[in-house]
Amino acid sequence: GAWGEGSQDFSEDDMKALMDIYVRVFPNTKLLGQFVNLTMLNHIGSQRKIGWRADAIGSPKHMNQIYPDAFPLVPSELWKTSPVSFESYWWISEWGRRGWDIDELIEMTLSWHMSTFNTKYLPIPYEIKDKIDYWLTKMGYRFVIREVEYSESVKAGEKSEITLKIENVGVAPIYNKLPLKLRIKGVKTQEYITDIDITKWLPGEYTETVCLDIPNDIEGGEYELQIAIGGGDKPSVAFANELAQDDDYFVFGKVSIGR
């Protein structure tokens, strides 16, 4: 079409055929459909999960009329399983020049559970840096370790139970099912891959308990307790805590292992 989203001057059959190609050749990529094109969302949505994107964030007409009118036509729980993305109307510096309320725009988009935002290619005015930084810490997911409970000493061959309280202080979940991993690292290193599904961490606090089997042949001594999301041959996700980092892992405690 005449712009990136297309002018929709195609037959419905042609558009569906093109959508089918995307579904087939991008089996693992998160796909997004135009928010106002329910034909696309429903067609792809019948085959696999699909998120949505919307243009013209900032425009009063879009923010106060077009989007609210369309929301009732889209499944309200869609954001829990697929990403939501927005693109700027003009660019952020133009918002201020036109007198649009950036605080209101930020809160509205966060209430719609946005994960990503395309601000296009112009710089962001320095005077609103703090507002944009706040926006960035809220959009998408942001995992904070709030509390950890475990025994500080354990013997080889025993089990060690660790309880984690993790809060997602963002407005959306993570959509890729990356592994949550723990490891004890000292003279030797023992890694544990949990079966915890982190895509279930919607905004809010979660308590997860992991039981670690301490190997019989592990050497006694002081070990670090470490945690990671992803890493290795998968993307690595950082926790929003000030923790020492060891490769893709974050150090959250110490344990003494006896023989």
N, C-alpha and C positions, 0 to 999 in steps of 0.2 A: 504494500500500500504506500501511500504518500508519506507516511511517517512510520516509526518503528512498530507501532501496534497494528498497523494496517487499517485501511478505511472500510473494511468489511464488504467491499464490492465483489464478493465471491458467492457462489451458490453454497447452500448449506451442505450439500453432498461433498463439494470440493473441500470445504473447511474440515469436515469430519475425516475425509481421507488424509488430509495433512496431519491432523491430530493423531490419527492412528499410526502414522509414521513415527511421530515423536514418542508415542508410547512404546513402540517396538524397539527403536534404536537407543533409547535412553532408559533402560530398565531399572537403573539404580539412582539416577539423578532425580532430585525433587523437582517436579514440574509445577509451573504456575500458570493459571489461566486468567484472562482479563475479567475483572470483577463484574463489569456490566454485560459480559457476554455469557449469559447463563447456558446457552446452547453448548458452548465449549466446556464449561465447568461440569455440566451434567453428563456430556458425552464421555469425556475422559474419566470423570468420577465414577462412571459405571464400570470401568475397567481397572482402575487403581486409584489410590489416594492422590488428590491434587490440591495444591494451595491456590491462593489468588493474589493478584497484584492490582493496584489501582494507580491511575495517573492523577496529576493535578492536585496533589496535597498542597494546601495553602489557599487555594481558590475558595472564597466564601461560598460560591454557588455549589461547588463540589462538596465542601465540608458540611454544609448546612442543608443541602437539598438532595443532590444526586446520590451521595453515599447513603444517608439515612433512608432514602426511599428504596434503595436496593437491598439494604441489610435484611429485611424480612423475607426476601426471596432466596437467601443463601443460608444453608444450614448453620445455625448459631454455634455449634460445637466444632466446626471445621478446623478452627485454629489449634485445637488440641492434638490433631494428627498431621497437619500440613501447614507449611509456613505462609505468612502474610507479609507482603512487600509493598512499599509505596515509592512513588517517584514524584519529585518536586514539580509544582507548577512554576514555570520559569526557573528561578534559583533562589536560595535562601536570602541573599542580599536584597533581592527584589521584594521579598515579603516585608522587610522593614521599610523600604522606600514607599510602599503602598499603604503602610500603616496597619498591616495585619497583625493580630495578637499572637506572637510566637509561643507564649506560655499556653494559651488555649489550644493552639495547633498541636503542641507536644502532648498535652494531656489527652486530647481526643485520639491521637494516633496510638498512644499507649493503651487506652481503653479498648482499642480494636486489636490488641495483642500483636502488634507488629514485630517482625523479626529483623527485617532489613529495610534500608532506605537508600534510594538513589538520589543524591543531591546534584547530579550533573557535574559540570566541569569548572565552575567558578569558585574562587575562595570564599570561605565563610567569614563574615565580619568579626574582628577580634572582640568587639564589645559584647557579643553574645556568646563568646566561647564557653562561659560557665553553663549557660542554658543548654548548649549542644553537648557538653560533657555529661551533664545530668541525663540528657536524652539517651546517650550512648550506654550509660550504665543501667538503663532500664529496658531498652528494647531487646528482644530476644531473651535468652536465658542467661542467668548469672548465679552460679552455685557458690554458696558460702558454707563452710564447715562451722557449725555453731557449737557443737559439743561432741566429745569423744569419751567413752567409758570402756576401760579394759583393765586387766590385772597387770601390774608393772613387773611381775615376775612369774615365770612359768617354767616347767621342766620339759626336757626333750621327751617326745612321745606323748605328751598331753595335748589337750585341745585348749585353745585360747579364744574366748568370745570377745568380739569388739562390737560396740554399739555406736553408730554414727548418727548424729542429728544434722541434717543438711537442709538448708533453705534455698529455694530458688527465688531470689529477690527480683528477677526480671518479670516480664509480662507474658512470656511464652515458654514452652518446653523446648528441649533439644529434639530434633527430628531424626537424627541418625543414631541407630542403636549401637553405640560404642560400648566396649566392655569397661566395667568398673573393676579396677585391679588393686590389690594390696600386696605388699611384700615386706619381709623382714630382712634387713641388710646389716651384716656385720662381718665376721670372719668368712661366712658364707652367705649366699643370698637365696631366699626361697620366695617364689612368686605364686600368688593365688589369683585366679580369674573368677570373679563372682558371677552369679546368674541374675544379678539385680538389673532390672530394666530401667535405665535412667530416662527413657522417653516418657515414663509415667510421672516424672517430677514436674508437674505443672506448678505455676506460681504458688508458693507456700512452703511449709516445713515438713520434712519426711524423716522418719526414723528407720534405719536399716541395721540389721544385726548380721554379722558374718562370723562364722566359726572356723578358725584356722587349725589345721592339724600340724602340730610341730613335729618335724621328722625325728625319728629315734636316733639317727646318726649325726644330728647337727651338733656342732661344737658349742660348748658353753661360752657365755660372755654377754657383753652388752650389744644390743641390736637396735637399729632404728626401725620405727614403723612408718611405712610410706604408702601413699595412695596415688592413684592415677586414673584418668579417664582417657581411654584410647592409648595412643602412642605406638611405637614400633612401626609397623607397616600401615597403621591407621592414623587419622588426624588426632592430635593431642589437644585436650581441653584443660585450661588452667582454672584453678579455684580462685575465687576472689578473696583470698586470705594472704596475709604476709607470711608465707611459709618458705623455708629453705627448699630449694629445688635440686633434684638429682636426676639428670636426664629428663624423662617425661614424668617423673614421680615428684610428689611433694611430701616433705617430712612432717608428720603430725605428732610424733611421740617416740618414746624409747621403752624398751622392754629388756629385762634381764632373763636370760635363758640358762637354767642350771642343768647339770647332768644327774 
